[in-house]
Amino acid sequence: MSAIPKELYGLKVEVVRSNRKTSALHIIGDELQIRVPNRVRDGKIIEILETKKRWIRNKVVQIESRTESKDRDFVSGESFALFGKNLKLKVLEGGRVGTKLVGDYLHTNVRASDIGDVRKFRIKTYIEKWYIQEAYKRLEDKVIRYSEIIRVSPREIKVKNYKSRWGSCDKKGRLTFNLHLIKAPHSIVDYVVIHELCHMVQSNHSPKFWHEVEKYDPSYKDHKKWLKLNSAELIR
């Protein structure tokens, strides 16, 4: 018998069994949750996923199209977020190329010879590199803080440019976060960090797992909802 796929159309497949009477599919962030009664076996879950493939694919396309419709021009005056605060982009010519934070501005230096699409690509690359550097530094601080509170010891922290996933934790305690996460308010970032660290206590999304999350983030349901509603705006 085929195993339940771990991923489908870029979404992490998560099976949630409970005392419910019917089955249902939900896309939450980067996860495709299939909620089924306890008695449902893996074979039936695979069958449900097969019959719903078109629906899942269409939903993913809709999410991606909403994101693409808001592509940036990467010109002076555009806003970029850092922990919920808007920073203004200021494009400068000359000097050392790259992006740095100056007050409430993201100063991005490019060569005068960079024009058109090349200029746009350079600015985008510099800003993304800056976000990665900031994410490593800021998220490491939060992971250290909450690791001591939750009493777990993650082995490694990575940052990647995901389109939908906000974080992950593998069986060896290696954490990976979306570089766009630090655009969200501190409370939302804290929720994701707590979420992933709690996977070192409970590896699934069972009621026990969510109980662990709630111990360290009593408002996690609100934070989870906020992330779902604002994910397309963050990942731009």
Buried (B, 14 or more C-beta within 10 A) or exposed (E): EEEBBEEBBBBBBBBBBEEEEEBEBEBBBBBBBBBBEEEBEEEEBBEBBEEBEEEBEEBBEEBBEEBEEEEBEBEBEBEBBBBEEEBBBBBEEEEEBBBEEEEEBBBBBBEEEBEEEEBBEBBBBBBBEBBBBBBBEBBBEBBEEBBEEBEBEBEEBEBEEBBBBBBBBEEEBEBBBBBBBBBBBEBBBBBBBBBBBBBBBBEEBEEEBBEBBBBBBEEBEEBBEBBEEBBBBBBE
